[in-house]
């Protein structure tokens, strides 16, 4: 895991709590529950989230 930057504007306002408490936006949880209500497994939901975030990061790093 890379060193986290305390200079990031969200460092103390949720970024460091993310691994423990998840997103602060309750709509994200609502979407996860809605997908689960359709029988989608949590591991598949997490894999889709991870895939999208990785693609976003790859685009940002490619464009730098």
N, CA, C and O atoms as CSV, one atom per row, in Angstrom:
chain,resi,resn,atom,element,x,y,z
A,1,UNK,N,N,0.843,-1.170,0.000
A,1,UNK,CA,C,0.000,0.000,0.000
A,1,UNK,C,C,0.896,1.243,0.000
A,1,UNK,O,O,1.853,1.328,0.770
A,2,UNK,N,N,0.581,2.185,-0.854
A,2,UNK,CA,C,1.371,3.401,-0.949
A,2,UNK,C,C,1.159,4.270,0.285
A,2,UNK,O,O,0.130,4.188,0.957
A,3,UNK,N,N,2.159,5.104,0.565
A,3,UNK,CA,C,2.002,6.057,1.661
A,3,UNK,C,C,0.875,7.032,1.329
A,3,UNK,O,O,0.748,7.513,0.203
A,4,UNK,N,N,0.086,7.298,2.321
A,4,UNK,CA,C,-1.017,8.240,2.129
A,4,UNK,C,C,-0.520,9.650,2.373
A,4,UNK,O,O,0.349,9.872,3.217
A,5,UNK,N,N,-1.074,10.611,1.631
A,5,UNK,CA,C,-0.638,11.994,1.719
A,5,UNK,C,C,-1.553,12.782,2.654
A,5,UNK,O,O,-2.713,13.022,2.318
A,6,UNK,N,N,-1.047,13.193,3.832
A,6,UNK,CA,C,-1.893,13.965,4.733
A,6,UNK,C,C,-2.285,15.313,4.147
A,6,UNK,O,O,-3.152,15.990,4.699
A,7,UNK,N,N,-1.668,15.715,3.046
A,7,UNK,CA,C,-2.023,16.993,2.422
A,7,UNK,C,C,-3.281,16.890,1.555
A,7,UNK,O,O,-3.815,17.910,1.118
A,8,UNK,N,N,-3.755,15.671,1.306
A,8,UNK,CA,C,-4.964,15.503,0.511
A,8,UNK,C,C,-6.136,16.136,1.251
A,8,UNK,O,O,-6.254,15.954,2.463
A,9,UNK,N,N,-7.016,16.881,0.555
A,9,UNK,CA,C,-8.101,17.589,1.244
A,9,UNK,C,C,-9.077,16.684,1.988
A,9,UNK,O,O,-9.765,17.144,2.899
A,10,UNK,N,N,-9.149,15.422,1.623
A,10,UNK,CA,C,-10.081,14.506,2.290
A,10,UNK,C,C,-9.384,13.577,3.290
A,10,UNK,O,O,-10.005,12.656,3.821
A,11,UNK,N,N,-8.103,13.818,3.542
A,11,UNK,CA,C,-7.324,12.912,4.382
A,11,UNK,C,C,-7.986,12.669,5.733
A,11,UNK,O,O,-8.149,11.521,6.144
A,12,UNK,N,N,-8.364,13.728,6.421
A,12,UNK,CA,C,-8.953,13.596,7.752
A,12,UNK,C,C,-10.472,13.567,7.725
A,12,UNK,O,O,-11.099,13.386,8.768
A,13,UNK,N,N,-11.069,13.739,6.574
A,13,UNK,CA,C,-12.528,13.801,6.453
A,13,UNK,C,C,-13.109,12.553,5.795
A,13,UNK,O,O,-14.127,12.636,5.109
A,14,UNK,N,N,-12.480,11.406,5.994
A,14,UNK,CA,C,-13.059,10.178,5.498
A,14,UNK,C,C,-12.144,9.283,4.694
A,14,UNK,O,O,-12.365,8.073,4.634
A,15,UNK,N,N,-11.125,9.845,4.076
A,15,UNK,CA,C,-10.258,9.029,3.225
A,15,UNK,C,C,-9.595,7.901,4.019
A,15,UNK,O,O,-9.556,6.761,3.556
A,16,UNK,N,N,-9.085,8.204,5.184
A,16,UNK,CA,C,-8.396,7.184,5.983
A,16,UNK,C,C,-9.371,6.223,6.657
A,16,UNK,O,O,-8.973,5.132,7.066
A,17,UNK,N,N,-10.633,6.606,6.779
A,17,UNK,CA,C,-11.641,5.736,7.382
A,17,UNK,C,C,-12.290,4.800,6.367
A,17,UNK,O,O,-12.980,3.855,6.749
A,18,UNK,N,N,-12.076,5.053,5.081
A,18,UNK,CA,C,-12.742,4.289,4.022
A,18,UNK,C,C,-12.598,2.774,4.191
A,18,UNK,O,O,-13.598,2.064,4.087
A,19,UNK,N,N,-11.386,2.250,4.448
A,19,UNK,CA,C,-11.268,0.792,4.574
A,19,UNK,C,C,-12.059,0.205,5.747
A,19,UNK,O,O,-12.412,-0.974,5.730
A,20,UNK,N,N,-12.334,1.016,6.749
A,20,UNK,CA,C,-13.028,0.520,7.941
A,20,UNK,C,C,-14.534,0.727,7.889
A,20,UNK,O,O,-15.300,-0.135,8.322
A,21,UNK,N,N,-14.961,1.876,7.357
A,21,UNK,CA,C,-16.370,2.256,7.432
A,21,UNK,C,C,-17.064,2.363,6.083
A,21,UNK,O,O,-18.287,2.495,6.031
A,22,UNK,N,N,-16.306,2.308,4.987
A,22,UNK,CA,C,-16.904,2.396,3.667
A,22,UNK,C,C,-17.266,3.823,3.289
A,22,UNK,O,O,-16.845,4.776,3.945
A,23,UNK,N,N,-18.042,3.960,2.239
A,23,UNK,CA,C,-18.377,5.294,1.735
A,23,UNK,C,C,-19.299,6.053,2.677
A,23,UNK,O,O,-20.104,5.462,3.397
A,24,UNK,N,N,-19.164,7.367,2.656
A,24,UNK,CA,C,-20.057,8.220,3.449
A,24,UNK,C,C,-21.361,8.479,2.701
A,24,UNK,O,O,-22.366,8.840,3.313
A,25,UNK,N,N,-21.348,8.299,1.397
A,25,UNK,CA,C,-22.531,8.525,0.555
A,25,UNK,C,C,-23.461,7.317,0.665
A,25,UNK,O,O,-23.146,6.240,0.159
A,26,UNK,N,N,-24.590,7.494,1.318
A,26,UNK,CA,C,-25.501,6.364,1.536
A,26,UNK,C,C,-26.109,5.837,0.237
A,26,UNK,O,O,-26.592,4.705,0.199
A,27,UNK,N,N,-26.093,6.634,-0.817
A,27,UNK,CA,C,-26.621,6.165,-2.099
A,27,UNK,C,C,-25.798,4.999,-2.643
A,27,UNK,O,O,-26.329,4.120,-3.321
A,28,UNK,N,N,-24.504,4.996,-2.343
A,28,UNK,CA,C,-23.658,3.881,-2.771
A,28,UNK,C,C,-24.132,2.597,-2.106
A,28,UNK,O,O,-24.271,1.567,-2.765
A,29,UNK,N,N,-24.378,2.655,-0.808
A,29,UNK,CA,C,-24.889,1.483,-0.092
A,29,UNK,C,C,-26.249,1.075,-0.629
A,29,UNK,O,O,-26.526,-0.116,-0.771
A,30,UNK,N,N,-27.102,2.045,-0.930
A,30,UNK,CA,C,-28.422,1.741,-1.488
A,30,UNK,C,C,-28.298,0.986,-2.809
A,30,UNK,O,O,-29.047,0.043,-3.065
A,31,UNK,N,N,-27.349,1.405,-3.642
A,31,UNK,CA,C,-27.141,0.734,-4.925
A,31,UNK,C,C,-26.636,-0.694,-4.724
A,31,UNK,O,O,-27.045,-1.611,-5.435
A,32,UNK,N,N,-25.746,-0.871,-3.752
A,32,UNK,CA,C,-25.241,-2.216,-3.462
A,32,UNK,C,C,-26.387,-3.105,-2.990
A,32,UNK,O,O,-26.510,-4.243,-3.443
A,33,UNK,N,N,-27.225,-2.602,-2.090
A,33,UNK,CA,C,-28.367,-3.388,-1.610
A,33,UNK,C,C,-29.348,-3.694,-2.747
A,33,UNK,O,O,-29.898,-4.794,-2.809
A,34,UNK,N,N,-29.568,-2.731,-3.642
A,34,UNK,CA,C,-30.474,-2.953,-4.766
A,34,UNK,C,C,-29.945,-4.058,-5.676
A,34,UNK,O,O,-30.709,-4.907,-6.135
A,35,UNK,N,N,-28.644,-4.050,-5.935
A,35,UNK,CA,C,-28.054,-5.120,-6.741
A,35,UNK,C,C,-28.172,-6.460,-6.020
A,35,UNK,O,O,-28.484,-7.478,-6.639
A,36,UNK,N,N,-27.922,-6.459,-4.714
A,36,UNK,CA,C,-28.046,-7.689,-3.937
A,36,UNK,C,C,-29.479,-8.213,-3.961
A,36,UNK,O,O,-29.700,-9.424,-3.986
A,37,UNK,N,N,-30.453,-7.301,-3.955
A,37,UNK,CA,C,-31.861,-7.706,-4.043
A,37,UNK,C,C,-32.169,-8.433,-5.354
A,37,UNK,O,O,-33.138,-9.188,-5.441
A,38,UNK,N,N,-31.346,-8.201,-6.359
A,38,UNK,CA,C,-31.503,-8.883,-7.654
A,38,UNK,C,C,-30.652,-10.153,-7.721
A,38,UNK,O,O,-30.501,-10.754,-8.784
A,39,UNK,N,N,-30.101,-10.551,-6.574
A,39,UNK,CA,C,-29.357,-11.793,-6.515
A,39,UNK,C,C,-27.878,-11.678,-6.830
A,39,UNK,O,O,-27.178,-12.689,-6.886
A,40,UNK,N,N,-27.389,-10.454,-7.038
A,40,UNK,CA,C,-25.973,-10.282,-7.346
A,40,UNK,C,C,-25.174,-10.488,-6.057
A,40,UNK,O,O,-25.502,-9.918,-5.016
A,41,UNK,N,N,-24.146,-11.289,-6.137
A,41,UNK,CA,C,-23.311,-11.577,-4.967
A,41,UNK,C,C,-22.419,-10.380,-4.652
A,41,UNK,O,O,-21.983,-9.659,-5.549
A,42,UNK,N,N,-22.155,-10.182,-3.357
A,42,UNK,CA,C,-21.331,-9.061,-2.919
A,42,UNK,C,C,-19.945,-9.101,-3.558
A,42,UNK,O,O,-19.413,-8.058,-3.939
A,43,UNK,N,N,-19.362,-10.275,-3.678
A,43,UNK,CA,C,-18.041,-10.388,-4.308
A,43,UNK,C,C,-18.072,-9.877,-5.745
A,43,UNK,O,O,-17.105,-9.270,-6.207
A,44,UNK,N,N,-19.173,-10.116,-6.457
A,44,UNK,CA,C,-19.298,-9.642,-7.839
A,44,UNK,C,C,-19.480,-8.129,-7.886
A,44,UNK,O,O,-18.958,-7.460,-8.779
A,45,UNK,N,N,-20.220,-7.598,-6.926
A,45,UNK,CA,C,-20.406,-6.142,-6.848
A,45,UNK,C,C,-19.061,-5.474,-6.577
A,45,UNK,O,O,-18.698,-4.493,-7.226
A,46,UNK,N,N,-18.331,-6.021,-5.607
A,46,UNK,CA,C,-17.013,-5.459,-5.286
A,46,UNK,C,C,-16.060,-5.577,-6.462
A,46,UNK,O,O,-15.272,-4.664,-6.708
A,47,UNK,N,N,-16.116,-6.675,-7.188
A,47,UNK,CA,C,-15.245,-6.847,-8.360
A,47,UNK,C,C,-15.565,-5.811,-9.430
A,47,UNK,O,O,-14.657,-5.290,-10.077
A,48,UNK,N,N,-16.848,-5.507,-9.622
A,48,UNK,CA,C,-17.247,-4.499,-10.613
A,48,UNK,C,C,-16.774,-3.111,-10.191
A,48,UNK,O,O,-16.309,-2.326,-11.017
A,49,UNK,N,N,-16.897,-2.819,-8.907
A,49,UNK,CA,C,-16.428,-1.523,-8.400
A,49,UNK,C,C,-14.917,-1.424,-8.595
A,49,UNK,O,O,-14.410,-0.420,-9.094
A,50,UNK,N,N,-14.210,-2.468,-8.198
A,50,UNK,CA,C,-12.752,-2.483,-8.321
A,50,UNK,C,C,-12.312,-2.325,-9.776
A,50,UNK,O,O,-11.374,-1.585,-10.071
A,51,UNK,N,N,-12.996,-3.024,-10.678
A,51,UNK,CA,C,-12.653,-2.949,-12.100
A,51,UNK,C,C,-12.823,-1.529,-12.628
A,51,UNK,O,O,-11.970,-1.032,-13.363
A,52,UNK,N,N,-13.923,-0.876,-12.255
A,52,UNK,CA,C,-14.182,0.489,-12.737
A,52,UNK,C,C,-13.173,1.475,-12.153
A,52,UNK,O,O,-12.680,2.352,-12.862
A,53,UNK,N,N,-12.867,1.335,-10.874
A,53,UNK,CA,C,-11.893,2.232,-10.253
A,53,UNK,C,C,-10.505,2.031,-10.851
A,53,UNK,O,O,-9.779,3.000,-11.072
A,54,UNK,N,N,-10.129,0.772,-11.115
A,54,UNK,CA,C,-8.823,0.508,-11.716
A,54,UNK,C,C,-8.742,1.104,-13.119
A,54,UNK,O,O,-7.714,1.672,-13.489
A,55,UNK,N,N,-9.804,0.981,-13.894
A,55,UNK,CA,C,-9.829,1.566,-15.242
A,55,UNK,C,C,-9.699,3.084,-15.177
A,55,UNK,O,O,-8.999,3.686,-15.992
A,56,UNK,N,N,-10.365,3.694,-14.219
A,56,UNK,CA,C,-10.289,5.147,-14.032
A,56,UNK,C,C,-8.855,5.552,-13.676
A,56,UNK,O,O,-8.312,6.499,-14.246
A,57,UNK,N,N,-8.247,4.827,-12.729
A,57,UNK,CA,C,-6.868,5.109,-12.335
A,57,UNK,C,C,-5.917,4.914,-13.501
A,57,UNK,O,O,-5.016,5.727,-13.705
A,58,UNK,N,N,-6.102,3.850,-14.268
A,58,UNK,CA,C,-5.251,3.602,-15.432
A,58,UNK,C,C,-5.329,4.759,-16.414
A,58,UNK,O,O,-4.308,5.167,-16.967
A,59,UNK,N,N,-6.518,5.293,-16.639
A,59,UNK,CA,C,-6.703,6.436,-17.546
A,59,UNK,C,C,-5.985,7.662,-17.022
A,59,UNK,O,O,-5.310,8.358,-17.780
A,60,UNK,N,N,-6.122,7.934,-15.739
A,60,UNK,CA,C,-5.470,9.097,-15.139
A,60,UNK,C,C,-3.954,8.966,-15.252
A,60,UNK,O,O,-3.276,9.910,-15.656
A,61,UNK,N,N,-3.428,7.807,-14.898
A,61,UNK,CA,C,-1.977,7.612,-14.947
A,61,UNK,C,C,-1.439,7.622,-16.361
A,61,UNK,O,O,-0.319,8.079,-16.590
A,62,UNK,N,N,-2.212,7.129,-17.315
A,62,UNK,CA,C,-1.796,7.138,-18.718
A,62,UNK,C,C,-1.724,8.558,-19.251
A,62,UNK,O,O,-0.844,8.889,-20.045
A,63,UNK,N,N,-2.667,9.405,-18.805
A,63,UNK,CA,C,-2.775,10.771,-19.327
A,63,UNK,C,C,-1.845,11.765,-18.639
A,63,UNK,O,O,-1.802,12.931,-19.029
A,64,UNK,N,N,-1.103,11.330,-17.630
A,64,UNK,CA,C,-0.194,12.253,-16.935
A,64,UNK,C,C,1.053,12.484,-17.721
A,64,UNK,O,O,1.927,13.233,-17.285
